Amino acid sequence: MNEIELHVLIDPTLTEAPPEAFLFEGDIRGFFHDLVAGKPFPLTLALRDVRDVDALLAVALFLHRDLAIHPGIPGLLAAFALACEEPLWGLAHVDRDIGRFVGHLRAYLAQPGADRRQQGDSVTTAVGWLRELLLEGSLPQMAPARLAPTVITVGSNGFVLAEGLAPHFDGWVELFRQGHLRGLLVGPQGFDGRRAATIARKSHFVDLDLDRLAVAFNSMEVAMGELPEWRVEFNLLFSPGTLILVQHLMLALSRF
């Protein structure tokens, strides 16, 4: 009996599934369900990219069917799916080491300027790390865990004021892990008096008007002769460096 050869095609120009191929479009839960339920699949898995962990897991499950029935897969799949569905706070609700692994994989797979061969090598290596995690319980060497922010004060409705050295996305993941829902995270004050600041709310269910805050803070920056660099991205409002005093930021937060 000839051994079945499975293939993976990565092509960012794909608009539909190529002939004799299945196009993965991001539904890792549905893909896993159909795979273990016995749905017939073509011998080629097509993807537009493998930049995030849901697509990587789909490749691993497709190429290594023994992983699909491994008892560790449902938990890992749930963690990866949550991390992809909720980029801001999903990692706050998974094991810390798995969260670090997700960040490591994302950084490793996002190699600007890599050609197709390099991308293929990266995916192969990353799939190997997934196999080692599931079959041996081991993780690749990763950057040391970042220090959690220091909580300065907490308020009502999940509010927190904290200070941290780590990038503020990582800092807010830890603050969400602690149960906070919204607030202000500031970095250390620089020699020029500026400090990075990030205001966050966990989701749109949390009462905090980031757009109005951005307008207010940018108006304050202009009045101080500074650039209006506060901007909203998803449920984050951040400045790379502001001279607005923390107490004044807090005063504005209490009004919005």
C-alpha positions as CSV (number, residue, x, y, z in Angstrom):
1,M,0.0,0.0,0.0
2,N,1.4,3.4,-1.0
3,E,1.8,5.9,1.8
4,I,-0.5,8.9,1.6
5,E,1.3,12.2,1.1
6,L,-0.2,15.2,2.6
7,H,0.7,18.7,1.5
8,V,0.3,22.3,2.7
9,L,0.0,25.3,0.3
10,I,0.5,28.8,1.6
11,D,-0.6,31.5,-0.9
12,P,-1.7,35.0,0.2
13,T,-3.4,35.5,-3.2
14,L,-6.0,32.7,-2.7
15,T,-9.6,33.7,-3.0
16,E,-11.0,30.2,-3.0
17,A,-9.9,26.7,-2.5
18,P,-7.6,25.4,-5.3
19,P,-8.6,22.2,-7.0
20,E,-8.2,19.1,-4.8
21,A,-7.5,21.3,-1.7
22,F,-9.2,22.4,1.4
23,L,-8.9,26.2,2.2
24,F,-8.6,26.9,5.9
25,E,-10.3,30.2,6.7
26,G,-9.7,30.6,10.4
27,D,-12.3,28.4,12.1
28,I,-10.0,26.1,14.0
29,R,-12.8,24.7,16.2
30,G,-14.8,23.7,13.2
31,F,-11.8,22.3,11.4
32,F,-10.8,20.2,14.4
33,H,-14.4,19.0,14.8
34,D,-14.7,17.9,11.2
35,L,-11.3,16.3,11.2
36,V,-11.9,14.1,14.3
37,A,-15.5,13.4,13.2
38,G,-14.1,11.6,10.1
39,K,-15.0,14.2,7.4
40,P,-13.1,13.3,4.2
41,F,-10.5,16.0,3.4
42,P,-8.4,16.5,0.2
43,L,-4.7,15.7,0.5
44,T,-3.7,19.4,0.4
45,L,-4.4,22.0,3.0
46,A,-4.4,25.6,1.6
47,L,-3.9,28.7,3.7
48,R,-3.5,32.4,2.9
49,D,-0.9,32.7,5.7
50,V,0.3,31.1,8.8
51,R,0.9,34.1,11.0
52,D,-1.2,33.2,14.0
53,V,-1.5,30.1,16.2
54,D,-4.9,28.9,14.9
55,A,-3.5,28.5,11.4
56,L,-0.4,26.8,12.7
57,L,-2.5,24.4,14.8
58,A,-4.5,23.6,11.7
59,V,-1.3,22.7,9.8
60,A,-0.1,20.5,12.7
61,L,-3.4,18.6,12.9
62,F,-3.6,18.2,9.2
63,L,-0.1,16.8,8.8
64,H,0.0,14.8,12.0
65,R,-3.3,13.0,12.5
66,D,-2.0,11.4,15.7
67,L,-2.1,14.8,17.3
68,A,-5.8,15.2,16.6
69,I,-6.7,12.4,19.0
70,H,-4.2,13.5,21.7
71,P,-6.0,14.3,25.0
72,G,-4.0,17.6,25.3
73,I,-5.4,19.0,22.1
74,P,-8.8,20.2,23.3
75,G,-7.3,22.4,26.0
76,L,-4.6,23.7,23.6
77,L,-7.1,24.4,20.9
78,A,-9.4,26.3,23.3
79,A,-6.4,28.4,24.4
80,F,-5.2,29.2,20.9
81,A,-8.8,30.0,19.7
82,L,-9.3,32.4,22.6
83,A,-6.0,34.1,22.0
84,C,-7.0,34.6,18.3
85,E,-10.6,35.6,19.0
86,E,-9.6,38.1,21.7
87,P,-6.2,39.5,20.9
88,L,-6.2,42.0,23.8
89,W,-7.3,39.8,26.7
90,G,-7.5,36.2,25.5
91,L,-4.0,35.3,26.8
92,A,-5.1,36.5,30.3
93,H,-7.2,33.4,30.6
94,V,-4.8,30.7,29.6
95,D,-1.8,29.1,31.4
96,R,1.1,31.7,31.6
97,D,3.6,29.3,29.9
98,I,1.1,28.7,27.1
99,G,0.5,32.4,26.8
100,R,4.3,33.0,26.5
101,F,4.4,30.2,23.9
102,V,1.7,31.9,21.9
103,G,3.7,35.1,21.9
104,H,6.9,33.3,21.0
105,L,5.1,31.6,18.0
106,R,3.6,34.8,16.8
107,A,7.0,36.6,16.8
108,Y,8.7,33.6,15.2
109,L,6.1,33.3,12.4
110,A,6.0,37.0,11.7
111,Q,9.3,37.4,9.9
112,P,9.1,40.3,7.5
113,G,10.7,39.8,4.1
114,A,10.8,36.0,4.4
115,D,10.5,34.1,1.1
116,R,8.3,31.0,0.7
117,R,11.1,28.6,1.5
118,Q,11.9,30.5,4.7
119,Q,8.2,30.7,5.6
120,G,8.0,26.9,5.0
121,D,11.0,26.3,7.2
122,S,9.5,28.4,10.0
123,V,6.2,26.6,9.9
124,T,7.9,23.2,10.0
125,T,10.0,24.2,13.0
126,A,6.9,25.7,14.8
127,V,4.9,22.5,14.1
128,G,7.7,20.6,15.6
129,W,7.5,22.7,18.8
130,L,3.7,21.9,19.0
131,R,4.5,18.2,18.7
132,E,7.1,18.4,21.5
133,L,4.7,20.3,23.7
134,L,1.9,17.7,23.3
135,L,4.0,14.5,23.2
136,E,6.8,15.4,25.6
137,G,5.5,18.3,27.6
138,S,8.4,20.5,26.6
139,L,8.5,24.1,25.3
140,P,11.2,25.8,23.2
141,Q,13.6,28.2,24.7
142,M,11.8,31.5,25.1
143,A,12.5,35.0,26.3
144,P,12.2,35.3,30.1
145,A,8.8,36.2,31.5
146,R,8.3,39.9,31.9
147,L,7.8,41.5,35.3
148,A,4.1,42.1,36.1
149,P,3.0,45.7,36.6
150,T,2.9,47.2,40.1
151,V,-0.7,48.0,41.1
152,I,-0.8,51.5,42.7
153,T,-4.4,51.7,43.4
154,V,-7.8,50.1,42.5
155,G,-11.2,51.7,42.2
156,S,-14.7,50.8,41.4
157,N,-16.0,48.7,38.6
158,G,-12.7,46.9,38.0
159,F,-10.6,50.1,37.7
160,V,-6.8,49.9,38.3
161,L,-3.9,52.3,38.2
162,A,-0.6,50.5,37.6
163,E,3.0,51.1,36.6
164,G,5.2,48.7,34.7
165,L,8.4,48.4,32.7
166,A,7.1,45.8,30.2
167,P,5.4,46.7,26.9
168,H,2.0,47.8,27.8
169,F,0.2,45.1,25.8
170,D,1.9,42.5,28.0
171,G,1.3,44.6,31.1
172,W,-2.5,44.7,30.4
173,V,-2.6,41.0,29.8
174,E,-1.3,40.5,33.3
175,L,-3.7,43.1,34.8
176,F,-6.6,41.4,33.1
177,R,-5.4,38.1,34.5
178,Q,-5.6,39.6,37.9
179,G,-9.3,40.4,37.3
180,H,-9.1,44.2,36.5
181,L,-11.4,45.4,33.7
182,R,-10.2,48.9,32.9
183,G,-7.8,51.6,33.9
184,L,-4.4,53.3,33.4
185,L,-1.0,51.7,33.0
186,V,2.0,54.0,32.9
187,G,5.6,53.5,32.3
188,P,8.5,55.0,34.3
189,Q,9.1,58.7,33.9
190,G,12.0,59.5,31.4
191,F,14.7,62.1,31.8
192,D,12.5,64.5,29.6
193,G,9.5,64.1,32.0
194,R,7.5,62.0,29.5
195,R,6.1,58.6,30.2
196,A,4.3,56.0,28.1
197,A,0.7,55.6,29.1
198,T,-2.0,53.1,28.1
199,I,-5.6,53.2,29.0
200,A,-7.6,50.1,28.4
201,R,-11.0,48.5,28.8
202,K,-11.4,44.8,28.5
203,S,-14.2,44.9,26.0
204,H,-17.0,47.2,24.8
205,F,-19.1,45.9,27.7
206,V,-16.9,47.9,30.1
207,D,-17.9,51.6,30.5
208,L,-15.0,53.8,29.4
209,D,-15.3,56.2,26.4
210,L,-11.8,55.9,24.8
211,D,-12.7,58.1,21.8
212,R,-13.7,61.1,24.0
213,L,-10.7,60.6,26.2
214,A,-8.4,60.7,23.1
215,V,-10.0,64.0,22.0
216,A,-9.5,65.4,25.5
217,F,-5.9,64.3,25.9
218,N,-4.9,65.4,22.5
219,S,-6.4,68.8,23.2
220,M,-4.3,69.0,26.4
221,E,-1.2,68.0,24.5
222,V,-1.7,70.8,21.9
223,A,-2.3,73.3,24.6
224,M,1.1,72.3,26.1
225,G,2.8,72.6,22.8
226,E,3.1,68.9,22.3
227,L,2.1,66.6,19.5
228,P,-1.4,65.0,19.7
229,E,-0.2,61.5,19.7
230,W,-2.9,59.7,21.7
231,R,-4.7,57.2,19.6
232,V,-7.3,54.5,20.0
233,E,-6.7,51.0,18.8
234,F,-9.3,48.4,19.5
235,N,-9.9,48.8,23.3
236,L,-6.7,50.6,24.0
237,L,-5.9,54.3,24.1
238,F,-2.2,55.0,24.3
239,S,0.5,57.6,24.1
240,P,4.2,56.8,23.4
241,G,5.2,59.5,25.8
242,T,3.1,62.2,27.5
243,L,3.9,65.1,29.8
244,I,0.3,65.1,31.2
245,L,0.6,64.3,34.9
246,V,-0.8,61.0,36.1
247,Q,-3.2,62.8,38.5
248,H,-4.6,64.8,35.5
249,L,-5.0,61.6,33.5
250,M,-6.9,60.1,36.4
251,L,-9.1,63.2,36.8
252,A,-10.1,62.9,33.2
253,L,-10.8,59.2,33.5
254,S,-13.1,59.8,36.4
255,R,-15.3,62.0,34.1
256,F,-15.5,59.6,31.1
